[in-house]
C-alpha cells in the first residue's frame, strides 16, 4: 500500500494533479462532441466522474486537501459540465434555452463574486443545497444524453423529464444565489 506524506501544504499533490487532468479533459470532450464522437465523449465523461471521486477520496483519506484543490475541483466540474452543455446545445441534443440558462447562471455567479470583491465586500463561496441538487441534475442529464446519443438507448422521455428538472433547478439555484448575494451586499 502506498502512503502519501505531506509536510505542509503542497499545491501540486496527487489529488490536484488528477483534478488538472480533468481540466485537460474539457477541450477533449468538447472536441469529441462537436466532431460527432459521442461514444468516446461518453467514456471521457465517465473517466472525468471517476477521477473526481478518486481525487476526493485521496485528498480526504491521506490528508492532502489544499486551498487550491478546494477551488480547482469545483471549477473543473463546472468547466466540464458547461462545455458539455454548450456542445450538446450546438448539436441540437439539448434545447438552447437550457444551455443559455446554465451558462448564464454560472457567468452571473462569477460576476457577482468578482463585483463583491471589487466593492471590498468579498463573499464567502459555499454551495447551497439547491445548487448541489442542480449540479447533480445537470450531471445526470449530461450522462443520459451522452449515453442515449452514443448508444441509441431510446431515452427520449427520460431526457425530456431531466431537461425540465435541470432547467427548474438551474433557475431556482440562480434565484437562491441572487437572494444570498443581495443580502450580503446590503448587510
N, C-alpha and C positions, 0 to 999 in steps of 0.2 A: 504494500500500500504506500502510495506517495503522500508525504506530509509536507504541506506548504508552511513555511515560517516567514513571518514578516516582522521586521523591526522598524516600526514607524510606517507612515502612510506612503505606499508606493502607488503611483498612478498607473503605470503600465504593468499591472499584475495580470494573472491569467484570466480572471473574470472580465476585466476591462478589454483585454485583447480579444476575447470571444465576442464581446459587445461590438468592438470595432469591426470584427469580421461580419457581424450582422449589418452594420452600416455599409460595408463594402457590397453586401448582397443587394442593397436597394437598387442601384442602377442596373445590376444584372437582372433582377426580377422584372424591373420596368422594361428593359430591352426584350426579355423573353416574351413578355405580354404583348408589346406592340408589334413584335415580329411574328406573333401567332403561335408561339411555342408554349401553349398553356399547360401541357403536362409537365414540362420541365419547370415552368414557373410555379406550379403547384408543389413540386418536390422541393424547390428552393424555399418556398413559403413554409413548408413543414420543417425544413432544416433550420430556418430562422426561429421558428417556435421552439424547437428542441434546444437551440443554442441559448435562447432566452431562459429556459428552465435550468439549463446546465450552469450558465454563469451565475444565476441567482443562488443555486444550490452551493456552488463552490464558494461564493463570496460569504454566505452565511455559515456554512459548515467549517470553513477554515479561517474565519475572521478576516477576510480580505475585502470587506466593504470599504469603499473610499467615497469621498465627496464627488470626485469625477464620475465614478460609476453611478452615483445617485442621480446625476444629471444626464449622463450619456445613455443609460439603459432606457429610460422612457423616451428620450429623443430618438434613439434607434428604432424603437417600436413605432413612434409617430411617423418618422420618415418612411418606414416600410409600408404602413397602412395607407398613408396619404398617396404614396407613389402607386400603390396597387389600385386604389380607388380612381386616381386620375387615369391610369392606363385602361382600366376596365370601362371607365366613362368614355374615353376616346374610342374604344372598340364597340361601344353601344351595349355592353354587358351590364352596365348599371345606369340608372336614369341620371341625366345631367343635374336635376335639382338636388339629388342626394350628394353627388360629387361636389357640387358647389357648396352645399351646406357643411359637409365635412371639412373641406379645405378652408372655407370662410371662418368656421368656428375656431380652428387651430390658429389661423392668422390673427383673428381678433384677440385670442388669449395672449399670444405673443406680444401684440401691440399694447395690450393692457398692462402686461408685466413691464415692458420697456418704458411705457409712459409713466407708470408709477415710480420707477427708478429715476427717470429724468426729473420728476417733480419732487424728488427726495422723500418719497413715501414708499420705499420698497415693500412689495407684497411678498408674503411667505407663500411659496409654491407647495401646495399639497393637494392631491387629487380628492375630489368629492365622491361620495358613493355613487351618485348618478353618472359621474364621469367614468368611474370604473365599470359600471354596467354598460355604458356607451362603448367603451373600448372593447369589452367582451363581445357585444353585438356586432361591432364593426369587424372584428377578427373572425367571428363565426360566419358572417356574411361573406367576407372575402374568401375564406376557405371553401364555403359551399359553392360560390360562383366559380372559383378556380377548378374545383373538383368536377362540377357539373359540366363546365365548358371543356375541360380537358378529357373527360372520360365519358361524356354523354350519358349522365345518370338520370336524366329526366326529372330534375328537381325544381321545375318552374314554380309550382305552388309554394314550396318552401322558400324559394328565392324571393317571391313577391312578399310573403309574410315578413321575412327578415329585412327586406328593404324598408318596410314601414316601421318595424321595430327600431332599426338603426336610425332612421330619419327622426322618429319621435324622440329617441334618447339623445341624439345629436342636438336637437333644438332645446330639449329640457336641460341638457348639460350646459349649453351656451347661456341660457337664461339664469341658471343657478350661479355660474361663474360671474355673469354680469352683475347680479344682485350682490354677491360677495365683494366684487371689486368696487362697486359703488359705495357699499357700507364702509369698506376700508378707506377709500379716498375721502369720504365725508366725515369719517370718525376720527 
